[in-house]
């Protein structure tokens, strides 16, 4: 051991310190028991989990489902086509469709908005339904049902359609459904 110390000291003899930066370790804090409840401090409710808004390029789309959709091994459980609808009618149709899909416990649905590209006064204008679609999904009643969204693959409509990944029912609801007596 002393041989190693001498070898290390000899190897480090010509080493110069780079700067005056010294690491200072914080003194260890004394371990004080923390009371679980304090009568003087009011108890606060935990902050609710804040979900970020959905976006069309959402990275939270399930990788396995996305891979299955791209390879044609998984297909959407249902499809809603919004072509020819007004904005108000399309919004109502999306809300009803998502409600129905959630009650049927579907996992992935396809919603076709259409590209809506048209030329007006020499410039291309995008479709209104497509532009508003993700905003509709972010409304509280729809957001509770939708996990993520992404543009569809070419076989399902490309940039004129979206895959919507729905949330699964909670296991408590599923247990309640299974626990119902069978007659």
N, CA and C atoms as a LAMMPS dump frame, in Angstrom:
ITEM: TIMESTEP
0
ITEM: NUMBER OF ATOMS
549
ITEM: BOX BOUNDS ff ff ff
-5.0000000000000000e+02 5.0000000000000000e+02
-5.0000000000000000e+02 5.0000000000000000e+02
-5.0000000000000000e+02 5.0000000000000000e+02
ITEM: ATOMS id mol type element x y z
1 1 1 N 0.827 -1.187 0
2 1 2 C 0 0 0
3 1 3 C 0.868 1.245 0
4 2 1 N 1.901 1.27 0.802
5 2 2 C 2.778 2.437 0.834
6 2 3 C 3.485 2.617 -0.494
7 3 1 N 3.736 1.509 -1.189
8 3 2 C 4.364 1.606 -2.505
9 3 3 C 3.423 2.327 -3.473
10 4 1 N 2.131 2.015 -3.406
11 4 2 C 1.146 2.67 -4.268
12 4 3 C 1.05 4.165 -3.97
13 5 1 N 1.104 4.535 -2.723
14 5 2 C 1.019 5.941 -2.345
15 5 3 C 2.219 6.694 -2.892
16 6 1 N 3.414 6.083 -2.803
17 6 2 C 4.625 6.724 -3.317
18 6 3 C 4.575 6.837 -4.844
19 7 1 N 4.085 5.788 -5.516
20 7 2 C 3.958 5.84 -6.979
21 7 3 C 2.971 6.934 -7.41
22 8 1 N 1.86 7.037 -6.702
23 8 2 C 0.87 8.064 -7.029
24 8 3 C 1.448 9.458 -6.805
25 9 1 N 2.146 9.651 -5.69
26 9 2 C 2.744 10.953 -5.394
27 9 3 C 3.776 11.312 -6.443
28 10 1 N 4.561 10.339 -6.903
29 10 2 C 5.562 10.609 -7.931
30 10 3 C 4.89 10.962 -9.257
31 11 1 N 3.801 10.278 -9.585
32 11 2 C 3.103 10.557 -10.844
33 11 3 C 2.431 11.924 -10.826
34 12 1 N 1.99 12.363 -9.691
35 12 2 C 1.28 13.629 -9.59
36 12 3 C 2.178 14.809 -9.204
37 13 1 N 3.464 14.593 -9.114
38 13 2 C 4.388 15.637 -8.648
39 13 3 C 4.401 16.85 -9.572
40 14 1 N 4.311 16.653 -10.876
41 14 2 C 4.386 17.777 -11.8
42 14 3 C 3.003 18.292 -12.236
43 15 1 N 1.952 17.84 -11.623
44 15 2 C 0.59 18.278 -11.961
45 15 3 C 0.32 19.621 -11.297
46 16 1 N -0.212 20.556 -12.098
47 16 2 C -0.553 21.877 -11.565
48 16 3 C -2.072 22.008 -11.513
49 17 1 N -2.53 22.727 -10.533
50 17 2 C -3.958 22.968 -10.381
51 17 3 C -4.426 23.883 -11.522
52 18 1 N -5.573 23.566 -12.15
53 18 2 C -6.076 24.356 -13.27
54 18 3 C -6.564 25.734 -12.851
55 19 1 N -7.196 25.831 -11.789
56 19 2 C -7.726 27.12 -11.377
57 19 3 C -7.965 27.111 -9.891
58 20 1 N -8.491 28.191 -9.442
59 20 2 C -8.748 28.322 -8.013
60 20 3 C -10.102 27.766 -7.629
61 21 1 N -10.68 26.989 -8.485
62 21 2 C -11.995 26.438 -8.206
63 21 3 C -11.834 25.266 -7.252
64 22 1 N -12.43 25.396 -6.116
65 22 2 C -12.402 24.31 -5.149
66 22 3 C -13.825 23.865 -4.894
67 23 1 N -13.984 22.626 -4.801
68 23 2 C -15.308 22.101 -4.492
69 23 3 C -15.486 22.129 -2.992
70 24 1 N -16.522 22.73 -2.595
71 24 2 C -16.842 22.754 -1.182
72 24 3 C -18.057 21.879 -0.962
73 25 1 N -17.894 20.992 -0.092
74 25 2 C -19.001 20.103 0.233
75 25 3 C -19.853 20.78 1.289
76 26 1 N -21.134 20.744 1.085
77 26 2 C -22.048 21.314 2.073
78 26 3 C -21.991 20.473 3.328
79 27 1 N -21.98 21.133 4.473
80 27 2 C -21.952 20.348 5.708
81 27 3 C -23.23 19.534 5.821
82 28 1 N -23.119 18.34 6.319
83 28 2 C -24.326 17.513 6.426
84 28 3 C -25.32 18.155 7.386
85 29 1 N -26.56 18.143 6.937
86 29 2 C -27.61 18.722 7.773
87 29 3 C -27.939 17.75 8.895
88 30 1 N -28.172 18.284 10.081
89 30 2 C -28.514 17.387 11.181
90 30 3 C -29.867 16.735 10.923
91 31 1 N -29.936 15.489 11.255
92 31 2 C -31.177 14.754 11.049
93 31 3 C -32.168 15.149 12.13
94 32 1 N -33.196 15.837 11.695
95 32 2 C -34.247 16.274 12.617
96 32 3 C -35.522 15.535 12.24
97 33 1 N -36.19 14.964 13.184
98 33 2 C -37.453 14.316 12.833
99 33 3 C -38.47 15.366 12.397
100 34 1 N -39.121 15.091 11.283
101 34 2 C -40.123 16.005 10.744
102 34 3 C -41.49 15.478 11.135
103 35 1 N -42.285 16.298 11.813
104 35 2 C -43.621 15.814 12.174
105 35 3 C -44.472 15.651 10.924
106 36 1 N -45.253 14.592 10.905
107 36 2 C -46.103 14.342 9.746
108 36 3 C -47.198 15.383 9.622
109 37 1 N -47.784 15.767 10.701
110 37 2 C -48.803 16.814 10.66
111 37 3 C -48.456 17.847 11.713
112 38 1 N -48.592 19.062 11.316
113 38 2 C -48.303 20.158 12.225
114 38 3 C -49.604 20.923 12.467
115 39 1 N -50.003 21.101 13.721
116 39 2 C -51.263 21.802 13.953
117 39 3 C -51.197 23.264 13.551
118 40 1 N -50.005 23.862 13.512
119 40 2 C -49.892 25.28 13.189
120 40 3 C -49.987 25.512 11.679
121 41 1 N -49.506 24.575 10.883
122 41 2 C -49.506 24.761 9.435
123 41 3 C -50.759 24.132 8.833
124 42 1 N -51.491 24.89 8.015
125 42 2 C -52.673 24.31 7.366
126 42 3 C -52.241 23.282 6.324
127 43 1 N -53.044 22.282 6.185
128 43 2 C -52.732 21.216 5.247
129 43 3 C -53.191 21.622 3.851
130 44 1 N -52.299 21.469 2.884
131 44 2 C -52.622 21.813 1.499
132 44 3 C -52.945 20.553 0.718
133 45 1 N -53.858 20.708 -0.184
134 45 2 C -54.172 19.586 -1.061
135 45 3 C -53.051 19.469 -2.08
136 46 1 N -52.718 18.256 -2.493
137 46 2 C -51.663 18.114 -3.495
138 46 3 C -52.084 18.772 -4.801
139 47 1 N -51.112 19.326 -5.49
140 47 2 C -51.394 19.991 -6.767
141 47 3 C -51.869 18.952 -7.775
142 48 1 N -52.917 19.269 -8.527
143 48 2 C -53.401 18.305 -9.516
144 48 3 C -52.366 18.12 -10.618
145 49 1 N -52.31 16.918 -11.139
146 49 2 C -51.383 16.639 -12.23
147 49 3 C -51.835 17.399 -13.465
148 50 1 N -50.945 18.167 -14.026
149 50 2 C -51.273 18.981 -15.188
150 50 3 C -50.837 18.221 -16.428
151 51 1 N -51.791 17.967 -17.292
152 51 2 C -51.474 17.292 -18.539
153 51 3 C -51.183 18.353 -19.579
154 52 1 N -50.189 18.077 -20.368
155 52 2 C -49.893 19.041 -21.416
156 52 3 C -50.898 18.864 -22.543
157 53 1 N -51.092 19.936 -23.289
158 53 2 C -52.047 19.893 -24.381
159 53 3 C -51.553 18.955 -25.478
160 54 1 N -52.505 18.369 -26.163
161 54 2 C -52.179 17.503 -27.286
162 54 3 C -51.683 18.349 -28.451
163 55 1 N -50.868 17.748 -29.274
164 55 2 C -50.457 18.381 -30.525
165 55 3 C -50.435 17.303 -31.596
166 56 1 N -50.512 17.724 -32.85
167 56 2 C -50.588 16.758 -33.941
168 56 3 C -49.299 15.972 -34.1
169 57 1 N -48.182 16.485 -33.613
170 57 2 C -46.921 15.753 -33.701
171 57 3 C -46.555 15.197 -32.335
172 58 1 N -47.561 14.765 -31.614
173 58 2 C -47.381 14.311 -30.242
174 58 3 C -46.456 13.102 -30.194
175 59 1 N -45.479 13.152 -29.301
176 59 2 C -44.504 12.069 -29.157
177 59 3 C -44.966 11.013 -28.158
178 60 1 N -46.146 11.185 -27.58
179 60 2 C -46.609 10.228 -26.586
180 60 3 C -47.456 9.12 -27.198
181 61 1 N -47.567 9.081 -28.507
182 61 2 C -48.336 8.029 -29.159
183 61 3 C -47.631 6.706 -28.912
184 62 1 N -48.376 5.694 -28.552
185 62 2 C -47.825 4.395 -28.208
186 62 3 C -46.994 3.84 -29.367
187 63 1 N -45.742 3.52 -29.079
188 63 2 C -44.817 3.089 -30.123
189 63 3 C -45.244 1.777 -30.765
190 64 1 N -45.717 0.83 -29.972
191 64 2 C -46.118 -0.465 -30.524
192 64 3 C -47.343 -0.331 -31.424
193 65 1 N -48.292 0.479 -31.011
194 65 2 C -49.479 0.689 -31.841
195 65 3 C -49.098 1.416 -33.119
196 66 1 N -48.23 2.422 -33.011
197 66 2 C -47.785 3.164 -34.19
198 66 3 C -47.082 2.234 -35.177
199 67 1 N -46.232 1.367 -34.658
200 67 2 C -45.519 0.423 -35.526
201 67 3 C -46.504 -0.547 -36.185
202 68 1 N -47.486 -1.016 -35.426
203 68 2 C -48.482 -1.917 -35.993
204 68 3 C -49.328 -1.239 -37.063
205 69 1 N -49.676 0.026 -36.838
206 69 2 C -50.446 0.763 -37.841
207 69 3 C -49.631 0.961 -39.114
208 70 1 N -48.36 1.292 -38.97
209 70 2 C -47.535 1.547 -40.153
210 70 3 C -47.282 0.273 -40.948
211 71 1 N -47.234 -0.864 -40.267
212 71 2 C -46.986 -2.138 -40.965
213 71 3 C -48.266 -2.827 -41.419
214 72 1 N -49.409 -2.259 -41.078
215 72 2 C -50.672 -2.844 -41.49
216 72 3 C -51.14 -3.989 -40.613
217 73 1 N -50.481 -4.227 -39.472
218 73 2 C -50.88 -5.318 -38.583
219 73 3 C -51.976 -4.884 -37.622
220 74 1 N -52.097 -3.598 -37.405
221 74 2 C -53.149 -3.039 -36.549
222 74 3 C -53.958 -2.083 -37.4
223 75 1 N -55.257 -2.143 -37.27
224 75 2 C -56.098 -1.187 -37.988
225 75 3 C -56.965 -0.445 -36.97
226 76 1 N -57.364 0.772 -37.298
227 76 2 C -58.208 1.532 -36.367
228 76 3 C -59.516 0.785 -36.096
229 77 1 N -60.023 0.948 -34.88
230 77 2 C -61.262 0.28 -34.495
231 77 3 C -62.477 0.895 -35.184
232 78 1 N -62.408 2.168 -35.509
233 78 2 C -63.526 2.842 -36.17
234 78 3 C -63.003 4.049 -36.921
235 79 1 N -63.859 4.576 -37.799
236 79 2 C -63.467 5.712 -38.636
237 79 3 C -64.596 6.73 -38.666
238 80 1 N -64.228 8.017 -38.583
239 80 2 C -65.194 9.101 -38.702
240 80 3 C -64.716 10.019 -39.812
241 81 1 N -65.566 10.259 -40.807
242 81 2 C -65.222 11.138 -41.926
243 81 3 C -65.96 12.457 -41.759
244 82 1 N -65.218 13.549 -41.713
245 82 2 C -65.802 14.874 -41.485
246 82 3 C -65.956 15.678 -42.77
247 83 1 N -65.713 15.06 -43.905
248 83 2 C -65.86 15.78 -45.176
249 83 3 C -67.286 16.3 -45.339
250 84 1 N -67.4 17.528 -45.78
251 84 2 C -68.705 18.108 -46.075
252 84 3 C -69.441 18.666 -44.874
253 85 1 N -68.882 18.602 -43.671
254 85 2 C -69.548 19.128 -42.486
255 85 3 C -69.093 20.552 -42.199
256 86 1 N -69.954 21.312 -41.58
257 86 2 C -69.555 22.644 -41.12
258 86 3 C -68.701 22.48 -39.869
259 87 1 N -68.057 23.57 -39.423
260 87 2 C -67.225 23.501 -38.225
261 87 3 C -68.028 23.054 -37.01
262 88 1 N -69.198 23.639 -36.819
263 88 2 C -70.017 23.298 -35.651
264 88 3 C -70.48 21.85 -35.711
265 89 1 N -70.927 21.401 -36.877
266 89 2 C -71.387 20.022 -37.017
267 89 3 C -70.229 19.043 -36.846
268 90 1 N -69.056 19.398 -37.356
269 90 2 C -67.887 18.527 -37.22
270 90 3 C -67.462 18.426 -35.758
271 91 1 N -67.517 19.524 -35.037
272 91 2 C -67.141 19.495 -33.625
273 91 3 C -68.085 18.611 -32.815
274 92 1 N -69.375 18.738 -33.071
275 92 2 C -70.348 17.891 -32.378
276 92 3 C -70.15 16.421 -32.741
277 93 1 N -69.87 16.153 -34.019
278 93 2 C -69.668 14.779 -34.464
279 93 3 C -68.436 14.159 -33.795
280 94 1 N -67.365 14.937 -33.652
281 94 2 C -66.15 14.428 -32.999
282 94 3 C -66.444 14.116 -31.537
283 95 1 N -67.153 15.009 -30.84
284 95 2 C -67.458 14.782 -29.416
285 95 3 C -68.313 13.526 -29.237
286 96 1 N -69.336 13.361 -30.07
287 96 2 C -70.198 12.172 -29.982
288 96 3 C -69.414 10.902 -30.304
289 97 1 N -68.565 10.987 -31.337
290 97 2 C -67.777 9.829 -31.762
291 97 3 C -66.813 9.392 -30.658
292 98 1 N -66.149 10.345 -30.03
293 98 2 C -65.209 10 -28.949
294 98 3 C -65.935 9.427 -27.742
295 99 1 N -67.116 9.966 -27.449
296 99 2 C -67.907 9.435 -26.335
297 99 3 C -68.311 7.988 -26.614
298 100 1 N -68.769 7.738 -27.837
299 100 2 C -69.171 6.393 -28.227
300 100 3 C -67.964 5.443 -28.22
301 101 1 N -66.825 5.915 -28.719
302 101 2 C -65.618 5.086 -28.752
303 101 3 C -65.154 4.735 -27.344
304 102 1 N -65.292 5.68 -26.418
305 102 2 C -64.875 5.41 -25.036
306 102 3 C -65.794 4.393 -24.373
307 103 1 N -67.086 4.48 -24.64
308 103 2 C -68.004 3.516 -24.036
309 103 3 C -67.799 2.115 -24.608
310 104 1 N -67.393 2.032 -25.86
311 104 2 C -67.126 0.727 -26.476
312 104 3 C -65.715 0.224 -26.183
313 105 1 N -64.922 1.029 -25.498
314 105 2 C -63.555 0.684 -25.105
315 105 3 C -62.66 0.413 -26.311
316 106 1 N -62.818 1.238 -27.358
317 106 2 C -61.937 1.147 -28.507
318 106 3 C -60.603 1.762 -28.137
319 107 1 N -59.543 1.326 -28.791
320 107 2 C -58.199 1.805 -28.473
321 107 3 C -57.726 2.889 -29.448
322 108 1 N -57.863 2.638 -30.753
323 108 2 C -57.406 3.586 -31.774
324 108 3 C -58.543 3.841 -32.746
325 109 1 N -58.809 5.115 -33.004
326 109 2 C -59.809 5.47 -33.995
327 109 3 C -59.166 6.392 -35.028
328 110 1 N -59.747 6.401 -36.199
329 110 2 C -59.276 7.232 -37.301
330 110 3 C -60.307 8.312 -37.562
331 111 1 N -59.875 9.554 -37.561
332 111 2 C -60.774 10.662 -37.866
333 111 3 C -60.227 11.386 -39.084
334 112 1 N -61.015 11.4 -40.157
335 112 2 C -60.615 12.013 -41.421
336 112 3 C -61.149 13.437 -41.451
337 113 1 N -60.23 14.396 -41.444
338 113 2 C -60.622 15.807 -41.498
339 113 3 C -60.561 16.335 -42.919
340 114 1 N -59.751 15.735 -43.741
341 114 2 C -59.503 16.246 -45.081
342 114 3 C -58.358 17.248 -45.022
343 115 1 N -57.632 17.349 -46.107
344 115 2 C -56.507 18.29 -46.133
345 115 3 C -57.006 19.72 -46.217
346 116 1 N -58.051 19.904 -46.995
347 116 2 C -58.636 21.234 -47.101
348 116 3 C -57.776 22.241 -47.827
349 117 1 N -56.757 21.783 -48.541
350 117 2 C -55.908 22.732 -49.262
351 117 3 C -56.642 23.239 -50.493
352 118 1 N -56.711 24.538 -50.595
353 118 2 C -57.316 25.155 -51.778
354 118 3 C -56.591 26.464 -52.038
355 119 1 N -56.699 26.937 -53.243
356 119 2 C -56.017 28.169 -53.615
357 119 3 C -57.009 29.323 -53.609
358 120 1 N -56.67 30.348 -52.863
359 120 2 C -57.484 31.566 -52.824
360 120 3 C -56.566 32.753 -53.03
361 121 1 N -56.859 33.543 -54.033
362 121 2 C -56.099 34.753 -54.343
363 121 3 C -54.606 34.444 -54.515
364 122 1 N -54.301 33.336 -55.168
365 122 2 C -52.921 32.999 -55.473
366 122 3 C -52.135 32.375 -54.339
367 123 1 N -52.763 32.076 -53.221
368 123 2 C -52.043 31.418 -52.126
369 123 3 C -52.863 30.217 -51.647
370 124 1 N -52.163 29.25 -51.071
371 124 2 C -52.833 28.054 -50.591
372 124 3 C -53.315 28.267 -49.165
373 125 1 N -54.554 27.857 -48.925
374 125 2 C -55.178 28.006 -47.615
375 125 3 C -55.525 26.614 -47.109
376 126 1 N -55.193 26.342 -45.847
377 126 2 C -55.481 25.049 -45.254
378 126 3 C -56.935 24.946 -44.82
379 127 1 N -57.371 23.74 -44.53
380 127 2 C -58.748 23.506 -44.13
381 127 3 C -59.019 23.945 -42.697
382 128 1 N -60.212 24.456 -42.476
383 128 2 C -60.588 24.94 -41.142
384 128 3 C -60.801 23.793 -40.161
385 129 1 N -61.435 22.725 -40.616
386 129 2 C -61.684 21.592 -39.716
387 129 3 C -60.364 21 -39.253
388 130 1 N -59.428 20.826 -40.187
389 130 2 C -58.117 20.271 -39.834
390 130 3 C -57.393 21.19 -38.856
391 131 1 N -57.502 22.481 -39.051
392 131 2 C -56.825 23.441 -38.18
393 131 3 C -57.422 23.453 -36.772
394 132 1 N -58.723 23.236 -36.645
395 132 2 C -59.403 23.286 -35.35
396 132 3 C -59.42 21.942 -34.623
397 133 1 N -59.118 20.871 -35.336
398 133 2 C -59.318 19.528 -34.803
399 133 3 C -58.591 19.268 -33.481
400 134 1 N -57.302 19.57 -33.412
401 134 2 C -56.542 19.291 -32.193
402 134 3 C -57.062 20.14 -31.037
403 135 1 N -57.512 21.348 -31.323
404 135 2 C -58.122 22.178 -30.289
405 135 3 C -59.377 21.54 -29.717
406 136 1 N -60.163 20.897 -30.556
407 136 2 C -61.362 20.2 -30.068
408 136 3 C -60.973 19.054 -29.148
409 137 1 N -59.895 18.36 -29.486
410 137 2 C -59.451 17.251 -28.641
411 137 3 C -58.953 17.738 -27.287
412 138 1 N -58.484 18.968 -27.218
413 138 2 C -57.972 19.514 -25.96
414 138 3 C -59.075 20.06 -25.057
415 139 1 N -60.309 20.052 -25.509
416 139 2 C -61.405 20.478 -24.636
417 139 3 C -61.544 19.458 -23.513
418 140 1 N -61.921 19.912 -22.304
419 140 2 C -61.927 19.006 -21.139
420 140 3 C -62.723 17.721 -21.331
421 141 1 N -63.884 17.802 -21.948
422 141 2 C -64.705 16.594 -22.098
423 141 3 C -64.059 15.587 -23.045
424 142 1 N -63.299 16.071 -24.036
425 142 2 C -62.619 15.164 -24.957
426 142 3 C -61.248 14.765 -24.43
427 143 1 N -60.577 15.671 -23.748
428 143 2 C -59.221 15.41 -23.251
429 143 3 C -59.219 14.26 -22.247
430 144 1 N -60.309 14.108 -21.519
431 144 2 C -60.399 13.021 -20.549
432 144 3 C -60.435 11.654 -21.241
433 145 1 N -60.798 11.624 -22.5
434 145 2 C -60.903 10.36 -23.239
435 145 3 C -59.702 10.081 -24.134
436 146 1 N -58.966 11.143 -24.519
437 146 2 C -57.91 11.023 -25.522
438 146 3 C -56.546 11 -24.851
439 147 1 N -55.735 10.02 -25.235
440 147 2 C -54.371 9.937 -24.713
441 147 3 C -53.392 10.683 -25.607
442 148 1 N -53.473 10.468 -26.933
443 148 2 C -52.594 11.172 -27.86
444 148 3 C -53.182 11.129 -29.262
445 149 1 N -52.569 11.92 -30.13
446 149 2 C -53.037 12.04 -31.514
447 149 3 C -51.815 12.195 -32.408
448 150 1 N -51.944 11.675 -33.628
449 150 2 C -50.873 11.853 -34.604
450 150 3 C -51.469 11.749 -36.003
451 151 1 N -50.802 12.345 -37.003
452 151 2 C -51.302 12.22 -38.38
453 151 3 C -51.287 10.76 -38.829
454 152 1 N -52.206 10.42 -39.693
455 152 2 C -52.341 9.039 -40.159
456 152 3 C -51.299 8.721 -41.228
457 153 1 N -51.088 7.427 -41.443
458 153 2 C -50.218 6.972 -42.516
459 153 3 C -50.953 7.113 -43.843
460 154 1 N -50.208 7.035 -44.928
461 154 2 C -50.801 7.252 -46.245
462 154 3 C -51.967 6.31 -46.535
463 155 1 N -51.88 5.056 -46.085
464 155 2 C -52.96 4.105 -46.392
465 155 3 C -54.273 4.496 -45.73
466 156 1 N -54.207 5.319 -44.675
467 156 2 C -55.42 5.737 -43.966
468 156 3 C -55.763 7.21 -44.176
469 157 1 N -55.13 7.87 -45.118
470 157 2 C -55.507 9.245 -45.417
471 157 3 C -54.383 10.25 -45.281
472 158 1 N -53.223 9.834 -44.839
473 158 2 C -52.068 10.729 -44.768
474 158 3 C -52.314 11.953 -43.907
475 159 1 N -51.915 13.098 -44.411
476 159 2 C -52.028 14.322 -43.615
477 159 3 C -53.462 14.835 -43.517
478 160 1 N -54.396 14.198 -44.19
479 160 2 C -55.792 14.6 -44.104
480 160 3 C -56.574 13.801 -43.067
481 161 1 N -55.876 13.004 -42.272
482 161 2 C -56.538 12.176 -41.255
483 161 3 C -55.643 12.062 -40.035
484 162 1 N -56.242 11.687 -38.914
485 162 2 C -55.513 11.562 -37.659
486 162 3 C -55.875 10.262 -36.97
487 163 1 N -54.853 9.616 -36.377
488 163 2 C -55.102 8.522 -35.451
489 163 3 C -55.297 9.155 -34.077
490 164 1 N -56.319 8.729 -33.369
491 164 2 C -56.553 9.189 -32.007
492 164 3 C -56.448 7.968 -31.103
493 165 1 N -55.491 8.024 -30.18
494 165 2 C -55.285 6.953 -29.221
495 165 3 C -56.108 7.276 -27.982
496 166 1 N -57.038 6.399 -27.666
497 166 2 C -57.947 6.645 -26.55
498 166 3 C -57.417 6.033 -25.27
499 167 1 N -57.828 6.601 -24.16
500 167 2 C -57.439 6.076 -22.856
501 167 3 C -58.214 4.794 -22.587
502 168 1 N -57.594 3.911 -21.861
503 168 2 C -58.275 2.689 -21.434
504 168 3 C -59.175 3.008 -20.261
505 169 1 N -60.203 2.202 -20.095
506 169 2 C -61.038 2.34 -18.904
507 169 3 C -60.209 1.996 -17.692
508 170 1 N -60.536 2.589 -16.572
509 170 2 C -59.792 2.258 -15.355
510 170 3 C -60.093 0.824 -14.96
511 171 1 N -59.147 0.217 -14.277
512 171 2 C -59.327 -1.186 -13.898
513 171 3 C -60.48 -1.347 -12.91
514 172 1 N -60.777 -0.297 -12.124
515 172 2 C -61.896 -0.379 -11.186
516 172 3 C -63.211 -0.521 -11.949
517 173 1 N -63.348 0.219 -13.036
518 173 2 C -64.568 0.102 -13.843
519 173 3 C -64.655 -1.28 -14.473
520 174 1 N -63.5 -1.784 -14.941
521 174 2 C -63.503 -3.095 -15.572
522 174 3 C -63.854 -4.18 -14.559
523 175 1 N -63.333 -4.066 -13.331
524 175 2 C -63.671 -5.051 -12.305
525 175 3 C -65.155 -5 -11.978
526 176 1 N -65.722 -3.796 -11.947
527 176 2 C -67.145 -3.657 -11.648
528 176 3 C -67.978 -4.315 -12.746
529 177 1 N -67.537 -4.183 -13.997
530 177 2 C -68.269 -4.811 -15.087
531 177 3 C -68.175 -6.332 -15.005
532 178 1 N -66.981 -6.839 -14.627
533 178 2 C -66.822 -8.29 -14.533
534 178 3 C -67.534 -8.865 -13.32
535 179 1 N -67.678 -8.048 -12.267
536 179 2 C -68.263 -8.538 -11.036
537 179 3 C -69.79 -8.608 -11.109
538 180 1 N -70.361 -8.079 -12.161
539 180 2 C -71.809 -8.12 -12.294
540 180 3 C -72.243 -9.575 -12.407
541 181 1 N -73.306 -9.942 -11.695
542 181 2 C -73.744 -11.338 -11.724
543 181 3 C -74.213 -11.743 -13.11
544 182 1 N -73.832 -12.926 -13.494
545 182 2 C -74.227 -13.468 -14.801
546 182 3 C -75.413 -14.403 -14.601
547 183 1 N -76.47 -14.186 -15.32
548 183 2 C -77.663 -15.05 -15.168
549 183 3 C -78.037 -15.681 -16.462
